[in-house]
């Protein structure tokens, strides 16, 4: 009888632990709603965006394509911008300029700034894109 009781406990634990681990990992996921860029990055990004992006891409452009980016890492979005923009000279800007432009896009999409500095070399791959 004791063996049966213990096997039921082990079975219950085997069912509960995976659920707990999965829910814990989802609870720790950082998203672009968590203030992942600073106000200084936003200010610099507004200037860089105006000088390098605005002629071809108004904010409606990003609203139209945003659904395709949901649940993807923000770093992927950053890489695409670096690899493809500006269209006449991709990769021309400094990494910090591209990062600040991403901060501006996030702000224009309604995502808040915060205390964290957005950095493609430090955690941007762990920040998920979500719907506004």
C-alpha atoms as an extended CHARMM CRD file, in Angstrom:
* protein
*
       132  EXT
         1         1  UNK       CA              0.0000000000        0.0000000000        0.0000000000  PROA      1               0.0000000000
         2         2  UNK       CA              2.8730000000        2.4060000000        0.8290000000  PROA      2               0.0000000000
         3         3  UNK       CA              4.4700000000        1.7250000000       -2.5970000000  PROA      3               0.0000000000
         4         4  UNK       CA              1.2150000000        2.5840000000       -4.3380000000  PROA      4               0.0000000000
         5         5  UNK       CA              0.9180000000        5.8270000000       -2.3760000000  PROA      5               0.0000000000
         6         6  UNK       CA              4.5180000000        6.8090000000       -3.2370000000  PROA      6               0.0000000000
         7         7  UNK       CA              4.0690000000        5.9750000000       -6.9100000000  PROA      7               0.0000000000
         8         8  UNK       CA              0.9890000000        8.2250000000       -7.0030000000  PROA      8               0.0000000000
         9         9  UNK       CA              3.0600000000       11.0200000000       -5.4610000000  PROA      9               0.0000000000
        10        10  UNK       CA              5.8450000000       10.5160000000       -7.9820000000  PROA      10              0.0000000000
        11        11  UNK       CA              3.3090000000       10.5020000000      -10.8250000000  PROA      11              0.0000000000
        12        12  UNK       CA              1.6930000000       13.7010000000       -9.5530000000  PROA      12              0.0000000000
        13        13  UNK       CA              5.0830000000       15.3360000000       -9.1670000000  PROA      13              0.0000000000
        14        14  UNK       CA              6.0410000000       14.2430000000      -12.6940000000  PROA      14              0.0000000000
        15        15  UNK       CA              2.9410000000       16.0050000000      -13.9970000000  PROA      15              0.0000000000
        16        16  UNK       CA              3.3050000000       19.1740000000      -11.9410000000  PROA      16              0.0000000000
        17        17  UNK       CA              7.0370000000       19.8900000000      -12.3070000000  PROA      17              0.0000000000
        18        18  UNK       CA              7.0530000000       20.3810000000      -16.1000000000  PROA      18              0.0000000000
        19        19  UNK       CA              4.0860000000       22.7180000000      -15.8440000000  PROA      19              0.0000000000
        20        20  UNK       CA              5.8190000000       24.6940000000      -13.0980000000  PROA      20              0.0000000000
        21        21  UNK       CA              9.0680000000       24.9710000000      -15.0810000000  PROA      21              0.0000000000
        22        22  UNK       CA              7.2600000000       26.0950000000      -18.2280000000  PROA      22              0.0000000000
        23        23  UNK       CA              5.1790000000       28.6880000000      -16.3860000000  PROA      23              0.0000000000
        24        24  UNK       CA              8.2780000000       29.9700000000      -14.5930000000  PROA      24              0.0000000000
        25        25  UNK       CA             10.1940000000       30.3890000000      -17.8410000000  PROA      25              0.0000000000
        26        26  UNK       CA              7.2930000000       32.2890000000      -19.4420000000  PROA      26              0.0000000000
        27        27  UNK       CA              6.9820000000       34.5330000000      -16.4180000000  PROA      27              0.0000000000
        28        28  UNK       CA             10.6230000000       35.5660000000      -16.8380000000  PROA      28              0.0000000000
        29        29  UNK       CA             10.3960000000       36.4190000000      -20.5430000000  PROA      29              0.0000000000
        30        30  UNK       CA             11.2120000000       40.0560000000      -21.1840000000  PROA      30              0.0000000000
        31        31  UNK       CA              9.2260000000       41.9020000000      -23.8240000000  PROA      31              0.0000000000
        32        32  UNK       CA              9.4010000000       45.2800000000      -25.4760000000  PROA      32              0.0000000000
        33        33  UNK       CA              6.6900000000       46.4120000000      -23.0440000000  PROA      33              0.0000000000
        34        34  UNK       CA              9.2530000000       46.2540000000      -20.2150000000  PROA      34              0.0000000000
        35        35  UNK       CA             11.0640000000       49.5470000000      -20.9070000000  PROA      35              0.0000000000
        36        36  UNK       CA             14.0230000000       48.1140000000      -22.8110000000  PROA      36              0.0000000000
        37        37  UNK       CA             15.5430000000       51.3940000000      -24.0590000000  PROA      37              0.0000000000
        38        38  UNK       CA             16.4120000000       54.7210000000      -22.4240000000  PROA      38              0.0000000000
        39        39  UNK       CA             15.1600000000       58.2350000000      -23.0770000000  PROA      39              0.0000000000
        40        40  UNK       CA             18.6780000000       59.1440000000      -24.2690000000  PROA      40              0.0000000000
        41        41  UNK       CA             18.5170000000       56.3610000000      -26.8600000000  PROA      41              0.0000000000
        42        42  UNK       CA             15.1050000000       57.5980000000      -27.9330000000  PROA      42              0.0000000000
        43        43  UNK       CA             16.3390000000       61.1820000000      -28.3870000000  PROA      43              0.0000000000
        44        44  UNK       CA             19.3120000000       60.0280000000      -30.4480000000  PROA      44              0.0000000000
        45        45  UNK       CA             17.0720000000       57.6060000000      -32.3470000000  PROA      45              0.0000000000
        46        46  UNK       CA             14.6180000000       60.3390000000      -33.3210000000  PROA      46              0.0000000000
        47        47  UNK       CA             17.4230000000       62.3120000000      -34.9540000000  PROA      47              0.0000000000
        48        48  UNK       CA             18.9240000000       59.2500000000      -36.6760000000  PROA      48              0.0000000000
        49        49  UNK       CA             15.4950000000       58.1060000000      -37.8830000000  PROA      49              0.0000000000
        50        50  UNK       CA             14.6680000000       61.5280000000      -39.2950000000  PROA      50              0.0000000000
        51        51  UNK       CA             17.9990000000       61.7150000000      -41.1240000000  PROA      51              0.0000000000
        52        52  UNK       CA             18.1070000000       58.1460000000      -42.4520000000  PROA      52              0.0000000000
        53        53  UNK       CA             14.6980000000       56.4580000000      -42.4430000000  PROA      53              0.0000000000
        54        54  UNK       CA             11.7660000000       58.8420000000      -42.4700000000  PROA      54              0.0000000000
        55        55  UNK       CA             11.8830000000       59.5930000000      -46.1990000000  PROA      55              0.0000000000
        56        56  UNK       CA             10.8940000000       55.9870000000      -46.9820000000  PROA      56              0.0000000000
        57        57  UNK       CA              9.3360000000       54.6660000000      -43.7670000000  PROA      57              0.0000000000
        58        58  UNK       CA              6.6930000000       56.5330000000      -41.8270000000  PROA      58              0.0000000000
        59        59  UNK       CA              5.3760000000       54.9000000000      -38.6680000000  PROA      59              0.0000000000
        60        60  UNK       CA              2.4620000000       53.3620000000      -40.5830000000  PROA      60              0.0000000000
        61        61  UNK       CA              5.0230000000       51.1440000000      -42.3140000000  PROA      61              0.0000000000
        62        62  UNK       CA              5.9460000000       49.5450000000      -38.9800000000  PROA      62              0.0000000000
        63        63  UNK       CA              2.3450000000       49.2150000000      -37.8580000000  PROA      63              0.0000000000
        64        64  UNK       CA              1.5990000000       47.3480000000      -41.0910000000  PROA      64              0.0000000000
        65        65  UNK       CA              4.4760000000       44.8420000000      -40.7050000000  PROA      65              0.0000000000
        66        66  UNK       CA              4.4590000000       44.4440000000      -36.9050000000  PROA      66              0.0000000000
        67        67  UNK       CA              2.2440000000       41.3380000000      -36.8470000000  PROA      67              0.0000000000
        68        68  UNK       CA              4.9650000000       39.4190000000      -38.6460000000  PROA      68              0.0000000000
        69        69  UNK       CA              7.4420000000       40.1780000000      -35.8710000000  PROA      69              0.0000000000
        70        70  UNK       CA              5.3320000000       39.1730000000      -32.8590000000  PROA      70              0.0000000000
        71        71  UNK       CA              6.9610000000       36.4920000000      -30.6640000000  PROA      71              0.0000000000
        72        72  UNK       CA             10.3400000000       36.9390000000      -32.3240000000  PROA      72              0.0000000000
        73        73  UNK       CA             13.4610000000       38.2520000000      -30.5790000000  PROA      73              0.0000000000
        74        74  UNK       CA             14.0480000000       41.9800000000      -30.9280000000  PROA      74              0.0000000000
        75        75  UNK       CA             17.6020000000       41.1890000000      -32.0410000000  PROA      75              0.0000000000
        76        76  UNK       CA             16.2100000000       39.6270000000      -35.2370000000  PROA      76              0.0000000000
        77        77  UNK       CA             14.4140000000       42.8910000000      -36.0580000000  PROA      77              0.0000000000
        78        78  UNK       CA             17.6500000000       44.8150000000      -35.3690000000  PROA      78              0.0000000000
        79        79  UNK       CA             19.6520000000       42.5010000000      -37.6660000000  PROA      79              0.0000000000
        80        80  UNK       CA             17.1910000000       42.9730000000      -40.5380000000  PROA      80              0.0000000000
        81        81  UNK       CA             17.4190000000       46.7470000000      -40.2330000000  PROA      81              0.0000000000
        82        82  UNK       CA             21.2430000000       46.6090000000      -40.1430000000  PROA      82              0.0000000000
        83        83  UNK       CA             21.3810000000       44.2390000000      -43.1230000000  PROA      83              0.0000000000
        84        84  UNK       CA             18.8530000000       46.0530000000      -45.3180000000  PROA      84              0.0000000000
        85        85  UNK       CA             18.8170000000       49.7380000000      -44.3670000000  PROA      85              0.0000000000
        86        86  UNK       CA             19.3010000000       52.3040000000      -45.5970000000  PROA      86              0.0000000000
        87        87  UNK       CA             18.2620000000       50.7010000000      -48.8730000000  PROA      87              0.0000000000
        88        88  UNK       CA             20.9300000000       52.5570000000      -50.8640000000  PROA      88              0.0000000000
        89        89  UNK       CA             23.7320000000       51.6910000000      -48.3990000000  PROA      89              0.0000000000
        90        90  UNK       CA             22.8440000000       48.8420000000      -45.9750000000  PROA      90              0.0000000000
        91        91  UNK       CA             25.0130000000       48.6110000000      -42.8660000000  PROA      91              0.0000000000
        92        92  UNK       CA             26.2830000000       52.1620000000      -43.3590000000  PROA      92              0.0000000000
        93        93  UNK       CA             25.2690000000       53.4160000000      -39.9160000000  PROA      93              0.0000000000
        94        94  UNK       CA             26.9860000000       52.6290000000      -36.6270000000  PROA      94              0.0000000000
        95        95  UNK       CA             25.5120000000       49.8550000000      -34.4790000000  PROA      95              0.0000000000
        96        96  UNK       CA             24.5530000000       52.4580000000      -31.8650000000  PROA      96              0.0000000000
        97        97  UNK       CA             22.6710000000       54.4360000000      -34.5030000000  PROA      97              0.0000000000
        98        98  UNK       CA             20.7260000000       51.3400000000      -35.5800000000  PROA      98              0.0000000000
        99        99  UNK       CA             19.9900000000       50.5600000000      -31.9320000000  PROA      99              0.0000000000
       100       100  UNK       CA             18.7700000000       54.0910000000      -31.2950000000  PROA      100             0.0000000000
       101       101  UNK       CA             16.5780000000       53.8940000000      -34.4130000000  PROA      101             0.0000000000
       102       102  UNK       CA             15.0180000000       50.7190000000      -33.0000000000  PROA      102             0.0000000000
       103       103  UNK       CA             14.3680000000       52.6280000000      -29.7540000000  PROA      103             0.0000000000
       104       104  UNK       CA             12.5950000000       55.3210000000      -31.7770000000  PROA      104             0.0000000000
       105       105  UNK       CA             10.4870000000       52.7370000000      -33.6200000000  PROA      105             0.0000000000
       106       106  UNK       CA              9.5070000000       51.1170000000      -30.3090000000  PROA      106             0.0000000000
       107       107  UNK       CA              8.5070000000       54.5020000000      -28.9040000000  PROA      107             0.0000000000
       108       108  UNK       CA              6.4680000000       55.3660000000      -31.9910000000  PROA      108             0.0000000000
       109       109  UNK       CA              4.7210000000       52.0000000000      -31.6640000000  PROA      109             0.0000000000
       110       110  UNK       CA              3.7430000000       52.9200000000      -28.0960000000  PROA      110             0.0000000000
       111       111  UNK       CA              6.2850000000       50.9040000000      -26.1070000000  PROA      111             0.0000000000
       112       112  UNK       CA              7.7140000000       52.6940000000      -23.0560000000  PROA      112             0.0000000000
       113       113  UNK       CA             11.2860000000       53.6700000000      -22.3240000000  PROA      113             0.0000000000
       114       114  UNK       CA             12.9190000000       52.5400000000      -19.1000000000  PROA      114             0.0000000000
       115       115  UNK       CA             16.1970000000       52.2960000000      -17.2460000000  PROA      115             0.0000000000
       116       116  UNK       CA             17.6730000000       49.4880000000      -19.3760000000  PROA      116             0.0000000000
       117       117  UNK       CA             20.0540000000       50.4050000000      -22.1680000000  PROA      117             0.0000000000
       118       118  UNK       CA             19.1430000000       48.5960000000      -25.3690000000  PROA      118             0.0000000000
       119       119  UNK       CA             22.2480000000       46.7670000000      -26.5760000000  PROA      119             0.0000000000
       120       120  UNK       CA             22.4410000000       44.1680000000      -29.3630000000  PROA      120             0.0000000000
       121       121  UNK       CA             25.4470000000       42.6010000000      -27.6080000000  PROA      121             0.0000000000
       122       122  UNK       CA             23.7730000000       42.3250000000      -24.2210000000  PROA      122             0.0000000000
       123       123  UNK       CA             20.3920000000       40.6460000000      -23.9630000000  PROA      123             0.0000000000
       124       124  UNK       CA             18.5380000000       41.9270000000      -27.0000000000  PROA      124             0.0000000000
       125       125  UNK       CA             18.1530000000       38.3060000000      -28.1100000000  PROA      125             0.0000000000
       126       126  UNK       CA             16.1400000000       37.6810000000      -24.9240000000  PROA      126             0.0000000000
       127       127  UNK       CA             13.6260000000       40.4790000000      -25.5160000000  PROA      127             0.0000000000
       128       128  UNK       CA             10.5040000000       39.3460000000      -27.3400000000  PROA      128             0.0000000000
       129       129  UNK       CA              8.4480000000       41.4710000000      -29.6940000000  PROA      129             0.0000000000
       130       130  UNK       CA              4.7740000000       41.7120000000      -28.7370000000  PROA      130             0.0000000000
       131       131  UNK       CA              1.7190000000       43.4770000000      -30.0660000000  PROA      131             0.0000000000
       132       132  UNK       CA              1.2020000000       47.1140000000      -29.0250000000  PROA      132             0.0000000000
